[in-house]
Amino acid sequence: FTPSTLTGTELSVDNTTINNSGNEGMQLEADGDVSVTDSTIENSGASGILVSGAANVSVNSSDILSSGANGVLVDDGSATVDVTDSTVDSSADDGIDVNSVDTLSVTGSTIVDTGDGSGSDRGIELASAGTVTVTDSVIENSDDNGINAASVDTLSVTDSTVSESGSPGIRFNDPSANVSVTESTVADSSGDGIRALAADTVEVTDSAIEDNDDAGLYIDESSSTLLVTGSTIDSNGAEGINVVAADTVDVTDSTVNNSDAGNGDGILVDDASATVDVTGSNITNNDVGVRVTVDNGDVRVVENNIVGNADRGIEETFSSGGLTVNGTLNWWGNATGPGGEPTKADGTGDEITENVTFDPWLDDRVENNPNKTSHTSQDLRVELTSGTDTTSQRETDAVATAEVFNDVEDLGALDGRIVTVEYRIEGELVNSTTVDVIANDSETVTLSGEVPNSTLAVPTDNRESIDHTLSINDSSSPTQVTDSNVTTLNVSNPIQKAINTAGDTGADSVEVRSGNYTENVAANVSDLTARAHDTR
């Protein structure tokens, strides 16, 4: 069957095979609807299917193979074009080319091996379209873009794969476009995975953008919003996400990993006034995890795992130095926190630069830490308010009272934080308790502990001053003592107690401090030497 041009009000082609047509396989001109069902169009000299003037176009369960031009070309305005459960394979030009359409739907279809090697042919080419949906489809091995939208109102790609494109996998350039990629994979492109030269909103949800030669996501539209949720941006040849210009960037519950084999930025925001929010994500094994050059925006990188980035976890390079990055409550790969700034960030985790606020930080990975337990060097302090300043003698209890403060006004993850307050006398831990400290609040603690014994005898009229301390400690990182207050105990110790201590500890001598002692002494320790403390 070698067709001529088919014209009519309504055209329907069913269960038809067309081979080796010298021009179009089917050229359909209709005022009404056109449908092609259960048909095969193969080895056409020009486009496999060319439709002009139809109100609605439907291609169902058909194969358009080895076309000399486009697989399916809709060359005039149509209300809807629907390609379902079909294959468009080895087209010399675009697989599907829509010049003007209100709605294009591609469902359950495969568009593969598009182009003649010139590098200019796309899997789906949208010169002008209203709403475009690509669902449960595969677009693979296109000479140029897998999907190119020069002008589109809404583009939705769901449960689909766009791979092995000769340029960016998905490209669009319409400042009013709303683009969503959901539960899909964009991979192995010779350019960026997704490249937005202009768009209103770009939303990537539960998708994988991986192994593309350039950036995973490239956004260059100052008024646009980029939303990345639950997605993996992995092993792309440049940045994982490169925001040249955008109004809002929101990355949530996602992974940005191994950009440029560890030599590229995970997330690069190069806009002068963007609002950036990165939360609940894994930023790992990049050169710089998050690099920002924002001057006047708002940058918040909070509650993430920022680990294994070779140069920096977060780096700010503001041209005017006018902004601070909120980098709090992140896990930096080590409980000691981030490094890179010796005066404030001296931990062994991923490094940061100067204008990054990192305190407090998490003491474990986000997913292992639902209560957001954390370390801090600033928000908690302890003040000793009262205590025993004299004690009748050693081996009796001393008492200290203190207030534990949380000076942070609004840091919800630390509300109810459990901290340990330790009581030490002469450096020896004698008691401890736990305290729940609410943000911008305080709690009073009172601890007592026995003053350690000694082989030094001290009279009541010449007491010895020793230290006792209340301090905050964190059992998972004992070096992070936030604050402590040291005061003195003035203690006495009878000669008999000094002798008894020598007997208990195996000491061969006691020292006696000068002063008046009123006591009976029984020297019940053999081979014991007593000497004056003041003439040692």
Sequence and secondary structure as in RCSB ss.txt:
>XXXX:A:sequence
FTPSTLTGTELSVDNTTINNSGNEGMQLEADGDVSVTDSTIENSGASGILVSGAANVSVNSSDILSSGANGVLVD
DGSATVDVTDSTVDSSADDGIDVNSVDTLSVTGSTIVDTGDGSGSDRGIELASAGTVTVTDSVIENSDDNGINAA
SVDTLSVTDSTVSESGSPGIRFNDPSANVSVTESTVADSSGDGIRALAADTVEVTDSAIEDNDDAGLYIDESSST
LLVTGSTIDSNGAEGINVVAADTVDVTDSTVNNSDAGNGDGILVDDASATVDVTGSNITNNDVGVRVTVDNGDVR
VVENNIVGNADRGIEETFSSGGLTVNGTLNWWGNATGPGGEPTKADGTGDEITENVTFDPWLDDRVENNPNKTSH
TSQDLRVELTSGTDTTSQRETDAVATAEVFNDVEDLGALDGRIVTVEYRIEGELVNSTTVDVIANDSETVTLSGE
VPNSTLAVPTDNRESIDHTLSINDSSSPTQVTDSNVTTLNVSNPIQKAINTAGDTGADSVEVRSGNYTENVAANV
SDLTARAHDTR
>XXXX:A:secstr
    EEEESSEEEES EEE  SS SEEEEESSEEEEES EEES SS SEEEES SEEEEES EEES SS SEEE 
S EEEEEEES EEE  SS SEEESSEEEEEEES EEEEES SSS   SEEESSEEEEEEES EEEEESS SEEES
SEEEEEEES EEES SS SEEEE TT EEEEES EEE  SS SEEEEE SEEEEES EEES SS SEEEE TT E
EEEES EEES SS SEEEEE SEEEEES EEE GGGGTS SEEE  SS EEEEES EEESSSEEEEE  SSSEEE
EES EEE  SSEEEEE  SS    EE  S B SSTT  BSBTTTB SSSSBB TTEE  SEESS GGG TT  EE
 SSSEEEEEEEE SEESSTTSEEEEEEEEEE  SS GGGTTEEEEEEEEETTEEEEEEEEEE TTEEEEEEEEEE
    SEEB TTS EEEEEEEEEE TT TT    EEEEEEEE B HHHHHHHHHHHT SEEEE SS         S
TT EEEEGGG 
